[in-house]
Amino acid sequence: MRRSNTVRIIAGKETKAKLKALGKAFVDCWNEVNKLRLEQYKKHKPVDFNKTEKVVYEKYKAVLHGANVAQVTRKNASAWKSFFELSKKKKEGELPKWMKPKPPHKKKDDLFLLIRNDRYKIEGNEIFLMDFNLRLKFNGKLKWVGKQGTLEIFYDNARKKWYARIPVSVKINNKPKGKMKVGIDLGVVNLATVAVQDGSWMIFKGGSVLSEFKKLSKRIAKEKKRLARHGLKTSRKLEMLYKKRSLLLKNAREGLAREIVESLYDKGVGEIYIGYPKGIARNKGNERNTNFWSYLAIIKRIKYVAQEYKIKVKLVDEENTSKTCSLCGEIHEKGRIKRGLFKCPHTGKVINADLNGAINILHIPESVKDRGKWLKAQPVVYRWTNRAGWVRFAPASYEAMKMKAVNHKPMIRLEGTLAL
């Protein structure tokens, strides 16, 4: 299993200067090999990865050392191969219409270093780059220990700091405690509703994240207006605000995945089913549609954490799961009676609409027998806090949850689109 440790580098003036010079050389190396390959592509010629690598290798081996030059050219080759694979899928109609694959781009201010796994050592809180006789101190502890991969050192333009990403191969010692299954319905206000096979369920409310996102969006708009008055387009403050907003969603998503998987592992869950609507991958949208959260990132993160516990994750086409009644198994076009509620016309029972979807995702295509057991259980509610992440609150009575759903006011829409 592959995992990465990301740490902040503590560098003095002299070390920063060395990193900057090396970072520019690595960027130049990337841009040059990318340019050679782009020229071949534009001339409708096959991209010759070996030939272009040799040209750049000879030019930069004295500066970056051959082993590290090879890491750059091969990472660029990987980006090109990914582009070709996506282009092929596009021609075969396997990608959405909006998705337009593009060749690897030229790097500008994205300073970075790529160091082969045998060309650096980690000694305590130091990274030693052998080829450059450079020692880099770092903050933080390494969570993952194992066989190290290619080291990536990069510069964060918004924070004005250097970071190191250390990939490692680790062994998995955990295994599921049981064979229970769960269904997960992803939403906007209720970010995730989890229905466990034993009749328990959880709700992860995203309202506080949306509220914080709205505050940051207002600050971004205010800063953009200030810059416009002075004929400017960007500033460090604006970059930091964008970064902060992006990190808010990233931290919420990653914390969500960790909380869900670890809670389910303790319950004895062995399989997770996640509802996956078509077209969910698109990144454009606002805070009232599914793309706001970048659900692909949530699903990917849940899979990532589940690997640590050997819990299987399967995607389920959630078509009609919101219309299908989890109590009787039939489709009711008008089953959703009020915001957050679903009513079965046959039984007269009312169920939380997101829970209804999660149960359907869990049981597709199984029998409807015993599906009503979730009506008897109180949900475990989680809310996001900036300091503590996802915090578990005392379960509310189901009737109180229903009343809250009925009286819930629609959220105010933000104008414009989001780039996550």
Order of alpha helices (4+ residues) and beta strands (2+ residues): beta-alpha-alpha-alpha-beta-beta-beta-beta-beta-beta-beta-beta-beta-beta-alpha-alpha-beta-alpha-beta-beta-beta-beta-alpha-beta-beta-alpha
